[in-house]
Amino acid sequence: MAEEFTAIQEASSFAAFHHRHQERSDGTPYIAHPFRVCLTLRQVFGVDDIATLTASLLHDLIEDAGVDYDDILARFGEEVADLVAGMTKDMRLREEIREVAYDEQIKAGSWKLKAIKLADAFDNLCDSDSEKREKAVAKADRAIACAEGEEKLGDASAKVQGVINDIREAEFAQRMLEEARAEGGEV
């Protein structure tokens, strides 16, 4: 247990160091996102696999922080490095090709990779503002599709779908409220 906890501590420090100058679009430190993805995996989805939790903390390092696969491999081992690589889009490709290739990469991956993707989508849904919500919902729908048929992830997929449904219901209610106000009706 202590060895496993050490891996999580080391991954937390490594990710925090490499994301130290980055911010989310809302101005919060970027590192909050990988931490929330890890917490979502553990606390919401019930994942206790150390490699999955460790990779979740590191999942954006190759794509967003310029960390090399080999650096992750040397520090955290092949399984974690492969999971992080699986969460990395090939930015050399045009966007429409890149997104399809990325979805196929997730679909072909292990349940662990799909779990990280679902937790990533879950966090982005919960963290998105109204301007980015439609894009976050579309990405979450794709993450659910990638995890389809993975028995271990049925509950996780359902939880992400529940957030999507809540967002859509809230948006519908907001539109109805706006229409009623525009028509001069009482609200």
N, C-alpha and C positions, 0 to 999 in steps of 0.2 A: 504493500500500500504506500509506504513512504517513497519508494522508487517511482511509483506512478504519479504521486503528488509532485515530486521533483520535476517530472517531465512537464506538467502543467505550469508550474512556476517558471521554469526555464522558457517555455513557449510564450508565456505572458510577457516576460521581460524582453525577449527577443523581438516579439511583435511590437511592443511599446516603443522600443528603441528605433525600429525601422519605420514606424508610422509617426514618429515624434513631431514632424513638421507638417503633418497633413491634417486637414479639417474636413468634416462633412459639409454638405451644402448649407446646413443651418448654423455653421460656425462652431459646432462641438468638436472636440478632438476625435480624429478618425478612429483611434484605438477603441473607443466605446463600442463601435460596431462589431469587431471581432469578439470582444468580451461578451456582448449581448448574444451573439450567435452561439458561443460556447454555453452560456447560461441557458439559452433556449433548448439546445440539445439535451442538456442535463436535467433541467428543471421542468421543462414543458413536454419534451418528447421522451424523457426517461432513458436517454442513452448514457451508458456508463463505460463504454469502451474508451480507453485512454488514448489510443491512436486517433480516434475520431475527434475526441475533445481537443487534443493537441493540434491536429490539423485545422480544426475550426478556428483556432486562435491565429493561425498562420495563413489562412486561406486566401488572403488578398496580397500577400507579400511579393509574389513573382509578378503579378499583373500590375499592381499599383505602387510598389515600393522599390522595384528594381532588384530584389533579392534573387540570387541565382538558385536554381534547383539543387545544384551541387552543395551549396551552403546549407540548405535545409537537410539534404541527405546526410552530410557529415555530422550535423548536430542532433538530428532527430530520427534518422534511419529511413530505410527505403519505403516502408508502408506510409509513414507520414508525408514524406516527400512526394510520393505518387499521388496521395490524396490532394495535396496542395496543387500539384501539376494538373490534376483532374479538374480543379476549380478555376483553372487559368485559361482564358480565351487566347486564341492565336491572333494577336493584334496585327499581324502581317496581312491578314485576309480582309477583303472588303466586308463591311458590316453585315450585309444580308447573307453572305456566305459564312462569315464568322459565327453568327448566331445559330445557324442551322448546324454547323460543325460542333459548336459548343453543346447544344442540346443532345446531339448524338453521342458525344463524349460522356455526358452525364448518364444518359440511358445505358451505355455500355459499361458503366462503372459499377462498383460494388454498392451494397446497401449503405455502407458508410459514406461514400461520396454523395449519394442521393440524400442521405440524412443531412449532411452539411449544406447541400443546396437548398433543401426545404427550410432549414433553420435560417439560412441567409435570406431567403425570400420572406419568411415570417418576420424577421427583423426589419427588412426594408418596407414591408407593408405597414408595420406598426410605427415606423419612423418617418414615413413619407408625408409630406405636406400635400395640400390639395392640388398643387400644380404638378406634382410628380406621381400622384396616386394612380392615375390610369396606367402609366408605364410600370409601376410596381405591381399592379394587379395582373397585367399581361405577363410579366416575368414570373409571377407566382403561379399563374395558370400553367405556364410552360414547365415550371419545376414540378408541379403535381403530375403533369403528363409524363415527365421523365421518370418519375418514381412509380408509375402505374404498374401494378402486378407484384410489387415488392412487399411481401406479407409483413415483414418487420416494420414497415413504414406506413401501414394503413392508418394508424392513429395520428401520426405526424401529418400525413397528407390531409386527413379530415380536419385537423386543427388549423392548418393553413387555409383550407377551403372555408372554414368557419369565419376566419378573419376577412377573407374576400367577401363572403356573404354579408357580414356586418357592414363592411364598407359600402357595398352596393345598396343595401337597405338604407343606410344613412344618406347616401347621395340621392336616392329616390325620394326620401322624405324631404330633403332639402329642396329638390326641384319642385315638389308639390307645394311646399311652403312658399317658395318664390312665385310660383304661378298664382297661388291664391292671393298673395299680396299684390301682384301685378294686375289682377282682375278686380282689386279693391275689396276683396272678401275679408271677413274677419278671420283672425288667426288665433 
